[in-house]
Structures are given as C-alpha cells and as structure tokens.
Amino acid sequence: MTKKRVSKEEKRQKVVEELINQMFNIAGHDVCYQDIKDRKDAWYQEWEMTMAQNDEWQTWGAEFIRKNLRLNKQLAQREMAMVGLMWGLKFSDWNK
C-alpha cells in the first residue's frame, strides 16, 4: 500500500490553515481556522491584534512558509505579506 502524495494545492491549504491558527494564537483569541473557514463575510474585522503581534506573526509565518513550501527567504516573506493582506486581523494600536 502506497501513501497518496499531497498535491501542491493541498500543501498550500494546510499552510494557510496553520498560519491563520497561529495568527489567532499570537493575538490571544480563542478562535481557529475551522471556526471561520466557511464564512463569506469580513471575519478578519471582528478581532484585533497589535502591530507587535503582527510583526511576531509575520516573522513566524515567513519561517513556517520557508520550511513547508521550500521557498527562499525573500519569497517566503513576500508570500507572508500577501497572507497578512488577505487574512490579517486589524490593528488595535494603529493610531498610537
């Protein structure tokens, strides 16, 4: 019996799930990907994170992407920036 290979798309989906879970974890919210995956509204506007928490998440995420999608540092940072734009939480301390 051979194991089915994971497609690139399935691997990317798993990475996105982990990134979103870690974002909620770092921001201190008791929410996970499974809670928001079928929502069509702007769910990311319901919760907040600080800019420092976002920096921590961006750093963690870029390294996670490097390891799991085998991208170089620059591409991983760019990919993580796009994840932040698409699904990142709003900042609670933007105007301070």
Buried (B, 14 or more C-beta within 10 A) or exposed (E): EEEEEEEEEEBBEEBBBBBBBBBBBBBEBEBEBEBBEEEEEEBBEEBBBBEEBBEBBBEBBBBBBBEBBEBEEEBBBEBBBEBBEEBBBEBBEEEE
